[in-house]
Structures are given as structure tokens and as C-alpha cells.
Amino acid sequence: MKKEHITLPADPADIEDFDVSPEAMDRGQRARMIRKTRTALGLSQAEFASRFRVPVGTLRDWEQARATAPDFAIAYIRVIGMHPDLVAKVMA
């Protein structure tokens, strides 16, 4: 049986810690980027979701790394981060 690759091994001194796979690391980095973009704009999850037409539940799942934001969503969030007013105007 093939062993899963580990990006960040658990801390043996911490019984609640766990290994992190490459997929989990990617999901966490995407979650952080989305959350940082939203908070930099000073918007709540509900405000961001409404303004940029992202289902609030989907946004929440992405930010909490319960689901991996797909590549197209990451591109959209990056554009929002660079041109929030333009994107909001286009979405209106």
C-alpha cells in the first residue's frame, strides 16, 4: 500500500496535533488568501458574498478550509483584491 505524502508532520509532543498532507496545505493556503482578501476590504462574509455574488456558505467553507476553492475562484478572488470597485460595478 502506498503511504500518503506528508508536508507537515505532527508534533509528537502535542497529542492533538496531526500530519498535514499536501492537499490540506494547499486548501489552507487558499483559505488564508481568501480570508485576507475579504478582511482587507473590511467586509464581513455576508457582505463580501453579496457584493461579489458568491454563496455565503461556499465562501465560509473556503475560508474555513472545509472545501478547496477551485482555481477559477482563486483567480476571481485575486481580481477582486486588485480591483474591488470595478468587479462590484460589473456585478451590479
PDB file as gemmi writes it, atoms N, CA and C in Angstrom:
CRYST1    1.000    1.000    1.000  90.00  90.00  90.00 P 1                      
ATOM      1  N   MET A   1       0.840  -1.171   0.000  1.00  0.00           N  
ATOM      2  CA  MET A   1       0.000   0.000   0.000  1.00  0.00           C  
ATOM      3  C   MET A   1       0.893   1.245   0.000  1.00  0.00           C  
ATOM      4  N   LYS A   2       0.510   2.212  -0.805  1.00  0.00           N  
ATOM      5  CA  LYS A   2       1.278   3.442  -0.921  1.00  0.00           C  
ATOM      6  C   LYS A   2       0.948   4.363   0.255  1.00  0.00           C  
ATOM      7  N   LYS A   3       1.975   4.897   0.863  1.00  0.00           N  
ATOM      8  CA  LYS A   3       1.792   5.789   2.000  1.00  0.00           C  
ATOM      9  C   LYS A   3       1.533   7.212   1.516  1.00  0.00           C  
ATOM     10  N   GLU A   4       0.596   7.895   2.156  1.00  0.00           N  
ATOM     11  CA  GLU A   4       0.268   9.271   1.805  1.00  0.00           C  
ATOM     12  C   GLU A   4       1.453  10.188   2.109  1.00  0.00           C  
ATOM     13  N   HIS A   5       1.721  11.132   1.199  1.00  0.00           N  
ATOM     14  CA  HIS A   5       2.793  12.100   1.417  1.00  0.00           C  
ATOM     15  C   HIS A   5       2.381  13.079   2.506  1.00  0.00           C  
ATOM     16  N   ILE A   6       3.337  13.462   3.310  1.00  0.00           N  
ATOM     17  CA  ILE A   6       3.092  14.392   4.407  1.00  0.00           C  
ATOM     18  C   ILE A   6       3.949  15.636   4.174  1.00  0.00           C  
ATOM     19  N   THR A   7       3.302  16.786   4.199  1.00  0.00           N  
ATOM     20  CA  THR A   7       4.013  18.050   4.042  1.00  0.00           C  
ATOM     21  C   THR A   7       4.499  18.563   5.383  1.00  0.00           C  
ATOM     22  N   LEU A   8       3.660  18.422   6.384  1.00  0.00           N  
ATOM     23  CA  LEU A   8       3.981  18.921   7.713  1.00  0.00           C  
ATOM     24  C   LEU A   8       3.642  17.823   8.722  1.00  0.00           C  
ATOM     25  N   PRO A   9       4.675  17.167   9.272  1.00  0.00           N  
ATOM     26  CA  PRO A   9       4.396  16.089  10.224  1.00  0.00           C  
ATOM     27  C   PRO A   9       3.870  16.622  11.551  1.00  0.00           C  
ATOM     28  N   ALA A  10       3.080  15.790  12.216  1.00  0.00           N  
ATOM     29  CA  ALA A  10       2.538  16.147  13.525  1.00  0.00           C  
ATOM     30  C   ALA A  10       3.665  16.327  14.531  1.00  0.00           C  
ATOM     31  N   ASP A  11       3.427  17.212  15.484  1.00  0.00           N  
ATOM     32  CA  ASP A  11       4.366  17.420  16.586  1.00  0.00           C  
ATOM     33  C   ASP A  11       4.165  16.274  17.573  1.00  0.00           C  
ATOM     34  N   PRO A  12       5.176  15.410  17.769  1.00  0.00           N  
ATOM     35  CA  PRO A  12       5.000  14.269  18.665  1.00  0.00           C  
ATOM     36  C   PRO A  12       4.733  14.673  20.118  1.00  0.00           C  
ATOM     37  N   ALA A  13       5.084  15.894  20.484  1.00  0.00           N  
ATOM     38  CA  ALA A  13       4.856  16.362  21.847  1.00  0.00           C  
ATOM     39  C   ALA A  13       3.425  16.878  22.051  1.00  0.00           C  
ATOM     40  N   ASP A  14       2.661  16.991  20.983  1.00  0.00           N  
ATOM     41  CA  ASP A  14       1.298  17.526  21.051  1.00  0.00           C  
ATOM     42  C   ASP A  14       0.325  16.429  20.640  1.00  0.00           C  
ATOM     43  N   ILE A  15      -0.401  15.873  21.600  1.00  0.00           N  
ATOM     44  CA  ILE A  15      -1.292  14.742  21.297  1.00  0.00           C  
ATOM     45  C   ILE A  15      -2.475  15.132  20.408  1.00  0.00           C  
ATOM     46  N   GLU A  16      -2.770  16.434  20.307  1.00  0.00           N  
ATOM     47  CA  GLU A  16      -3.875  16.883  19.469  1.00  0.00           C  
ATOM     48  C   GLU A  16      -3.422  17.301  18.072  1.00  0.00           C  
ATOM     49  N   ASP A  17      -2.139  17.305  17.807  1.00  0.00           N  
ATOM     50  CA  ASP A  17      -1.618  17.699  16.503  1.00  0.00           C  
ATOM     51  C   ASP A  17      -1.800  16.543  15.519  1.00  0.00           C  
ATOM     52  N   PHE A  18      -1.711  16.848  14.233  1.00  0.00           N  
ATOM     53  CA  PHE A  18      -1.890  15.831  13.197  1.00  0.00           C  
ATOM     54  C   PHE A  18      -1.014  16.141  11.999  1.00  0.00           C  
ATOM     55  N   ASP A  19      -0.736  15.115  11.186  1.00  0.00           N  
ATOM     56  CA  ASP A  19       0.012  15.303   9.945  1.00  0.00           C  
ATOM     57  C   ASP A  19      -0.823  16.123   8.964  1.00  0.00           C  
ATOM     58  N   VAL A  20      -0.137  16.886   8.125  1.00  0.00           N  
ATOM     59  CA  VAL A  20      -0.824  17.682   7.114  1.00  0.00           C  
ATOM     60  C   VAL A  20      -0.344  17.220   5.747  1.00  0.00           C  
ATOM     61  N   SER A  21      -1.290  16.856   4.902  1.00  0.00           N  
ATOM     62  CA  SER A  21      -0.975  16.406   3.546  1.00  0.00           C  
ATOM     63  C   SER A  21      -0.765  17.614   2.633  1.00  0.00           C  
ATOM     64  N   PRO A  22      -0.168  17.387   1.452  1.00  0.00           N  
ATOM     65  CA  PRO A  22      -0.010  18.494   0.501  1.00  0.00           C  
ATOM     66  C   PRO A  22      -1.354  19.114   0.113  1.00  0.00           C  
ATOM     67  N   GLU A  23      -2.384  18.286  -0.030  1.00  0.00           N  
ATOM     68  CA  GLU A  23      -3.705  18.797  -0.401  1.00  0.00           C  
ATOM     69  C   GLU A  23      -4.278  19.690   0.698  1.00  0.00           C  
ATOM     70  N   ALA A  24      -4.099  19.274   1.943  1.00  0.00           N  
ATOM     71  CA  ALA A  24      -4.586  20.072   3.070  1.00  0.00           C  
ATOM     72  C   ALA A  24      -3.809  21.389   3.178  1.00  0.00           C  
ATOM     73  N   MET A  25      -2.527  21.349   2.905  1.00  0.00           N  
ATOM     74  CA  MET A  25      -1.709  22.563   2.948  1.00  0.00           C  
ATOM     75  C   MET A  25      -2.175  23.550   1.868  1.00  0.00           C  
ATOM     76  N   ASP A  26      -2.435  23.048   0.665  1.00  0.00           N  
ATOM     77  CA  ASP A  26      -2.924  23.893  -0.420  1.00  0.00           C  
ATOM     78  C   ASP A  26      -4.279  24.495  -0.060  1.00  0.00           C  
ATOM     79  N   ARG A  27      -5.174  23.671   0.478  1.00  0.00           N  
ATOM     80  CA  ARG A  27      -6.503  24.142   0.870  1.00  0.00           C  
ATOM     81  C   ARG A  27      -6.383  25.235   1.923  1.00  0.00           C  
ATOM     82  N   GLY A  28      -5.477  25.057   2.882  1.00  0.00           N  
ATOM     83  CA  GLY A  28      -5.274  26.057   3.927  1.00  0.00           C  
ATOM     84  C   GLY A  28      -4.699  27.362   3.399  1.00  0.00           C  
ATOM     85  N   GLN A  29      -3.780  27.260   2.442  1.00  0.00           N  
ATOM     86  CA  GLN A  29      -3.198  28.475   1.859  1.00  0.00           C  
ATOM     87  C   GLN A  29      -4.243  29.239   1.042  1.00  0.00           C  
ATOM     88  N   ARG A  30      -5.081  28.511   0.326  1.00  0.00           N  
ATOM     89  CA  ARG A  30      -6.158  29.160  -0.435  1.00  0.00           C  
ATOM     90  C   ARG A  30      -7.140  29.825   0.523  1.00  0.00           C  
ATOM     91  N   ALA A  31      -7.469  29.130   1.612  1.00  0.00           N  
ATOM     92  CA  ALA A  31      -8.390  29.682   2.606  1.00  0.00           C  
ATOM     93  C   ALA A  31      -7.847  30.981   3.180  1.00  0.00           C  
ATOM     94  N   ARG A  32      -6.578  30.987   3.513  1.00  0.00           N  
ATOM     95  CA  ARG A  32      -5.944  32.186   4.082  1.00  0.00           C  
ATOM     96  C   ARG A  32      -5.982  33.352   3.093  1.00  0.00           C  
ATOM     97  N   MET A  33      -5.680  33.084   1.821  1.00  0.00           N  
ATOM     98  CA  MET A  33      -5.685  34.146   0.813  1.00  0.00           C  
ATOM     99  C   MET A  33      -7.083  34.743   0.658  1.00  0.00           C  
ATOM    100  N   ILE A  34      -8.099  33.905   0.646  1.00  0.00           N  
ATOM    101  CA  ILE A  34      -9.474  34.390   0.504  1.00  0.00           C  
ATOM    102  C   ILE A  34      -9.861  35.235   1.713  1.00  0.00           C  
ATOM    103  N   ARG A  35      -9.589  34.730   2.896  1.00  0.00           N  
ATOM    104  CA  ARG A  35      -9.924  35.449   4.125  1.00  0.00           C  
ATOM    105  C   ARG A  35      -9.187  36.785   4.204  1.00  0.00           C  
ATOM    106  N   LYS A  36      -7.898  36.793   3.847  1.00  0.00           N  
ATOM    107  CA  LYS A  36      -7.118  38.037   3.890  1.00  0.00           C  
ATOM    108  C   LYS A  36      -7.649  39.052   2.890  1.00  0.00           C  
ATOM    109  N   THR A  37      -8.058  38.593   1.718  1.00  0.00           N  
ATOM    110  CA  THR A  37      -8.620  39.499   0.716  1.00  0.00           C  
ATOM    111  C   THR A  37      -9.899  40.131   1.242  1.00  0.00           C  
ATOM    112  N   ARG A  38     -10.777  39.307   1.796  1.00  0.00           N  
ATOM    113  CA  ARG A  38     -12.052  39.814   2.311  1.00  0.00           C  
ATOM    114  C   ARG A  38     -11.834  40.795   3.463  1.00  0.00           C  
ATOM    115  N   THR A  39     -10.979  40.424   4.411  1.00  0.00           N  
ATOM    116  CA  THR A  39     -10.768  41.303   5.561  1.00  0.00           C  
ATOM    117  C   THR A  39     -10.040  42.588   5.175  1.00  0.00           C  
ATOM    118  N   ALA A  40      -9.183  42.530   4.168  1.00  0.00           N  
ATOM    119  CA  ALA A  40      -8.510  43.746   3.697  1.00  0.00           C  
ATOM    120  C   ALA A  40      -9.512  44.745   3.120  1.00  0.00           C  
ATOM    121  N   LEU A  41     -10.616  44.223   2.609  1.00  0.00           N  
ATOM    122  CA  LEU A  41     -11.671  45.087   2.078  1.00  0.00           C  
ATOM    123  C   LEU A  41     -12.623  45.557   3.174  1.00  0.00           C  
ATOM    124  N   GLY A  42     -12.430  45.041   4.383  1.00  0.00           N  
ATOM    125  CA  GLY A  42     -13.265  45.441   5.512  1.00  0.00           C  
ATOM    126  C   GLY A  42     -14.690  44.908   5.429  1.00  0.00           C  
ATOM    127  N   LEU A  43     -14.861  43.757   4.786  1.00  0.00           N  
ATOM    128  CA  LEU A  43     -16.198  43.201   4.592  1.00  0.00           C  
ATOM    129  C   LEU A  43     -16.411  41.944   5.434  1.00  0.00           C  
ATOM    130  N   SER A  44     -17.619  41.780   5.922  1.00  0.00           N  
ATOM    131  CA  SER A  44     -17.989  40.531   6.580  1.00  0.00           C  
ATOM    132  C   SER A  44     -18.165  39.470   5.498  1.00  0.00           C  
ATOM    133  N   GLN A  45     -18.290  38.230   5.908  1.00  0.00           N  
ATOM    134  CA  GLN A  45     -18.536  37.176   4.929  1.00  0.00           C  
ATOM    135  C   GLN A  45     -19.829  37.447   4.162  1.00  0.00           C  
ATOM    136  N   ALA A  46     -20.866  37.845   4.871  1.00  0.00           N  
ATOM    137  CA  ALA A  46     -22.161  38.111   4.226  1.00  0.00           C  
ATOM    138  C   ALA A  46     -22.054  39.273   3.238  1.00  0.00           C  
ATOM    139  N   GLU A  47     -21.348  40.333   3.628  1.00  0.00           N  
ATOM    140  CA  GLU A  47     -21.188  41.494   2.743  1.00  0.00           C  
ATOM    141  C   GLU A  47     -20.387  41.134   1.498  1.00  0.00           C  
ATOM    142  N   PHE A  48     -19.281  40.416   1.691  1.00  0.00           N  
ATOM    143  CA  PHE A  48     -18.438  40.006   0.570  1.00  0.00           C  
ATOM    144  C   PHE A  48     -19.233  39.114  -0.380  1.00  0.00           C  
ATOM    145  N   ALA A  49     -19.933  38.133   0.191  1.00  0.00           N  
ATOM    146  CA  ALA A  49     -20.711  37.191  -0.614  1.00  0.00           C  
ATOM    147  C   ALA A  49     -21.765  37.913  -1.439  1.00  0.00           C  
ATOM    148  N   SER A  50     -22.456  38.838  -0.830  1.00  0.00           N  
ATOM    149  CA  SER A  50     -23.494  39.590  -1.531  1.00  0.00           C  
ATOM    150  C   SER A  50     -22.906  40.488  -2.616  1.00  0.00           C  
ATOM    151  N   ARG A  51     -21.860  41.200  -2.262  1.00  0.00           N  
ATOM    152  CA  ARG A  51     -21.258  42.162  -3.201  1.00  0.00           C  
ATOM    153  C   ARG A  51     -20.663  41.485  -4.432  1.00  0.00           C  
ATOM    154  N   PHE A  52     -20.045  40.298  -4.231  1.00  0.00           N  
ATOM    155  CA  PHE A  52     -19.350  39.642  -5.340  1.00  0.00           C  
ATOM    156  C   PHE A  52     -20.036  38.357  -5.810  1.00  0.00           C  
ATOM    157  N   ARG A  53     -21.281  38.165  -5.337  1.00  0.00           N  
ATOM    158  CA  ARG A  53     -22.134  37.059  -5.780  1.00  0.00           C  
ATOM    159  C   ARG A  53     -21.499  35.679  -5.618  1.00  0.00           C  
ATOM    160  N   VAL A  54     -21.039  35.450  -4.422  1.00  0.00           N  
ATOM    161  CA  VAL A  54     -20.518  34.142  -4.035  1.00  0.00           C  
ATOM    162  C   VAL A  54     -21.456  33.635  -2.945  1.00  0.00           C  
ATOM    163  N   PRO A  55     -21.982  32.429  -3.057  1.00  0.00           N  
ATOM    164  CA  PRO A  55     -22.838  31.937  -1.972  1.00  0.00           C  
ATOM    165  C   PRO A  55     -22.096  31.997  -0.632  1.00  0.00           C  
ATOM    166  N   VAL A  56     -22.743  32.555   0.380  1.00  0.00           N  
ATOM    167  CA  VAL A  56     -22.080  32.757   1.665  1.00  0.00           C  
ATOM    168  C   VAL A  56     -21.617  31.425   2.271  1.00  0.00           C  
ATOM    169  N   GLY A  57     -22.364  30.378   2.092  1.00  0.00           N  
ATOM    170  CA  GLY A  57     -21.955  29.068   2.600  1.00  0.00           C  
ATOM    171  C   GLY A  57     -20.705  28.561   1.915  1.00  0.00           C  
ATOM    172  N   THR A  58     -20.597  28.803   0.616  1.00  0.00           N  
ATOM    173  CA  THR A  58     -19.408  28.411  -0.140  1.00  0.00           C  
ATOM    174  C   THR A  58     -18.203  29.206   0.335  1.00  0.00           C  
ATOM    175  N   LEU A  59     -18.378  30.513   0.488  1.00  0.00           N  
ATOM    176  CA  LEU A  59     -17.294  31.371   0.973  1.00  0.00           C  
ATOM    177  C   LEU A  59     -16.830  30.900   2.356  1.00  0.00           C  
ATOM    178  N   ARG A  60     -17.772  30.603   3.226  1.00  0.00           N  
ATOM    179  CA  ARG A  60     -17.447  30.143   4.571  1.00  0.00           C  
ATOM    180  C   ARG A  60     -16.658  28.834   4.510  1.00  0.00           C  
ATOM    181  N   ASP A  61     -17.107  27.903   3.664  1.00  0.00           N  
ATOM    182  CA  ASP A  61     -16.394  26.625   3.534  1.00  0.00           C  
ATOM    183  C   ASP A  61     -14.981  26.833   3.008  1.00  0.00           C  
ATOM    184  N   TRP A  62     -14.816  27.730   2.053  1.00  0.00           N  
ATOM    185  CA  TRP A  62     -13.477  28.015   1.525  1.00  0.00           C  
ATOM    186  C   TRP A  62     -12.596  28.621   2.601  1.00  0.00           C  
ATOM    187  N   GLU A  63     -13.111  29.624   3.318  1.00  0.00           N  
ATOM    188  CA  GLU A  63     -12.316  30.316   4.331  1.00  0.00           C  
ATOM    189  C   GLU A  63     -11.951  29.410   5.501  1.00  0.00           C  
ATOM    190  N   GLN A  64     -12.792  28.470   5.819  1.00  0.00           N  
ATOM    191  CA  GLN A  64     -12.510  27.563   6.930  1.00  0.00           C  
ATOM    192  C   GLN A  64     -11.837  26.284   6.459  1.00  0.00           C  
ATOM    193  N   ALA A  65     -11.461  26.252   5.180  1.00  0.00           N  
ATOM    194  CA  ALA A  65     -10.740  25.129   4.573  1.00  0.00           C  
ATOM    195  C   ALA A  65     -11.505  23.812   4.675  1.00  0.00           C  
ATOM    196  N   ARG A  66     -12.831  23.904   4.734  1.00  0.00           N  
ATOM    197  CA  ARG A  66     -13.649  22.689   4.690  1.00  0.00           C  
ATOM    198  C   ARG A  66     -13.782  22.193   3.263  1.00  0.00           C  
ATOM    199  N   ALA A  67     -13.613  23.110   2.318  1.00  0.00           N  
ATOM    200  CA  ALA A  67     -13.647  22.779   0.897  1.00  0.00           C  
ATOM    201  C   ALA A  67     -12.513  23.548   0.226  1.00  0.00           C  
ATOM    202  N   THR A  68     -11.979  22.984  -0.843  1.00  0.00           N  
ATOM    203  CA  THR A  68     -10.902  23.640  -1.582  1.00  0.00           C  
ATOM    204  C   THR A  68     -11.509  24.538  -2.653  1.00  0.00           C  
ATOM    205  N   ALA A  69     -11.174  25.812  -2.607  1.00  0.00           N  
ATOM    206  CA  ALA A  69     -11.639  26.738  -3.643  1.00  0.00           C  
ATOM    207  C   ALA A  69     -10.988  26.352  -4.965  1.00  0.00           C  
ATOM    208  N   PRO A  70     -11.789  26.189  -6.021  1.00  0.00           N  
ATOM    209  CA  PRO A  70     -11.214  25.816  -7.315  1.00  0.00           C  
ATOM    210  C   PRO A  70     -10.365  26.944  -7.902  1.00  0.00           C  
ATOM    211  N   ASP A  71      -9.559  26.589  -8.887  1.00  0.00           N  
ATOM    212  CA  ASP A  71      -8.638  27.561  -9.492  1.00  0.00           C  
ATOM    213  C   ASP A  71      -9.362  28.803 -10.021  1.00  0.00           C  
ATOM    214  N   PHE A  72     -10.529  28.619 -10.659  1.00  0.00           N  
ATOM    215  CA  PHE A  72     -11.233  29.785 -11.204  1.00  0.00           C  
ATOM    216  C   PHE A  72     -11.654  30.731 -10.079  1.00  0.00           C  
ATOM    217  N   ALA A  73     -12.017  30.190  -8.920  1.00  0.00           N  
ATOM    218  CA  ALA A  73     -12.420  31.023  -7.795  1.00  0.00           C  
ATOM    219  C   ALA A  73     -11.226  31.791  -7.234  1.00  0.00           C  
ATOM    220  N   ILE A  74     -10.082  31.140  -7.194  1.00  0.00           N  
ATOM    221  CA  ILE A  74      -8.866  31.813  -6.724  1.00  0.00           C  
ATOM    222  C   ILE A  74      -8.532  32.979  -7.652  1.00  0.00           C  
ATOM    223  N   ALA A  75      -8.661  32.759  -8.955  1.00  0.00           N  
ATOM    224  CA  ALA A  75      -8.408  33.841  -9.915  1.00  0.00           C  
ATOM    225  C   ALA A  75      -9.391  34.993  -9.690  1.00  0.00           C  
ATOM    226  N   TYR A  76     -10.659  34.668  -9.480  1.00  0.00           N  
ATOM    227  CA  TYR A  76     -11.686  35.678  -9.237  1.00  0.00           C  
ATOM    228  C   TYR A  76     -11.381  36.468  -7.967  1.00  0.00           C  
ATOM    229  N   ILE A  77     -11.006  35.786  -6.903  1.00  0.00           N  
ATOM    230  CA  ILE A  77     -10.683  36.460  -5.642  1.00  0.00           C  
ATOM    231  C   ILE A  77      -9.468  37.380  -5.823  1.00  0.00           C  
ATOM    232  N   ARG A  78      -8.488  36.947  -6.601  1.00  0.00           N  
ATOM    233  CA  ARG A  78      -7.315  37.804  -6.855  1.00  0.00           C  
ATOM    234  C   ARG A  78      -7.708  39.065  -7.605  1.00  0.00           C  
ATOM    235  N   VAL A  79      -8.592  38.937  -8.582  1.00  0.00           N  
ATOM    236  CA  VAL A  79      -9.063  40.111  -9.329  1.00  0.00           C  
ATOM    237  C   VAL A  79      -9.841  41.030  -8.387  1.00  0.00           C  
ATOM    238  N   ILE A  80     -10.674  40.462  -7.541  1.00  0.00           N  
ATOM    239  CA  ILE A  80     -11.405  41.262  -6.552  1.00  0.00           C  
ATOM    240  C   ILE A  80     -10.419  42.028  -5.675  1.00  0.00           C  
ATOM    241  N   GLY A  81      -9.363  41.355  -5.238  1.00  0.00           N  
ATOM    242  CA  GLY A  81      -8.363  42.011  -4.393  1.00  0.00           C  
ATOM    243  C   GLY A  81      -7.680  43.182  -5.073  1.00  0.00           C  
ATOM    244  N   MET A  82      -7.489  43.084  -6.381  1.00  0.00           N  
ATOM    245  CA  MET A  82      -6.820  44.162  -7.127  1.00  0.00           C  
ATOM    246  C   MET A  82      -7.773  45.272  -7.557  1.00  0.00           C  
ATOM    247  N   HIS A  83      -9.028  44.908  -7.864  1.00  0.00           N  
ATOM    248  CA  HIS A  83      -9.983  45.883  -8.420  1.00  0.00           C  
ATOM    249  C   HIS A  83     -11.379  45.674  -7.830  1.00  0.00           C  
ATOM    250  N   PRO A  84     -11.532  45.823  -6.528  1.00  0.00           N  
ATOM    251  CA  PRO A  84     -12.820  45.510  -5.906  1.00  0.00           C  
ATOM    252  C   PRO A  84     -13.981  46.360  -6.409  1.00  0.00           C  
ATOM    253  N   ASP A  85     -13.753  47.636  -6.616  1.00  0.00           N  
ATOM    254  CA  ASP A  85     -14.841  48.503  -7.062  1.00  0.00           C  
ATOM    255  C   ASP A  85     -15.263  48.182  -8.497  1.00  0.00           C  
ATOM    256  N   LEU A  86     -14.301  47.900  -9.346  1.00  0.00           N  
ATOM    257  CA  LEU A  86     -14.606  47.540 -10.729  1.00  0.00           C  
ATOM    258  C   LEU A  86     -15.422  46.239 -10.792  1.00  0.00           C  
ATOM    259  N   VAL A  87     -14.993  45.243 -10.023  1.00  0.00           N  
ATOM    260  CA  VAL A  87     -15.705  43.962 -10.013  1.00  0.00           C  
ATOM    261  C   VAL A  87     -17.113  44.163  -9.470  1.00  0.00           C  
ATOM    262  N   ALA A  88     -17.264  44.922  -8.390  1.00  0.00           N  
ATOM    263  CA  ALA A  88     -18.588  45.174  -7.817  1.00  0.00           C  
ATOM    264  C   ALA A  88     -19.479  45.886  -8.832  1.00  0.00           C  
ATOM    265  N   LYS A  89     -18.902  46.838  -9.568  1.00  0.00           N  
ATOM    266  CA  LYS A  89     -19.668  47.592 -10.577  1.00  0.00           C  
ATOM    267  C   LYS A  89     -20.128  46.652 -11.690  1.00  0.00           C  
ATOM    268  N   VAL A  90     -19.258  45.781 -12.144  1.00  0.00           N  
ATOM    269  CA  VAL A  90     -19.603  44.833 -13.210  1.00  0.00           C  
ATOM    270  C   VAL A  90     -20.678  43.855 -12.738  1.00  0.00           C  
ATOM    271  N   MET A  91     -20.638  43.481 -11.454  1.00  0.00           N  
ATOM    272  CA  MET A  91     -21.585  42.517 -10.912  1.00  0.00           C  
ATOM    273  C   MET A  91     -22.952  43.131 -10.606  1.00  0.00           C  
ATOM    274  N   ALA A  92     -23.024  44.466 -10.580  1.00  0.00           N  
ATOM    275  CA  ALA A  92     -24.300  45.149 -10.241  1.00  0.00           C  
ATOM    276  C   ALA A  92     -25.311  45.066 -11.357  1.00  0.00           C  
TER     277      ALA A  92                                                      
END                                                                             
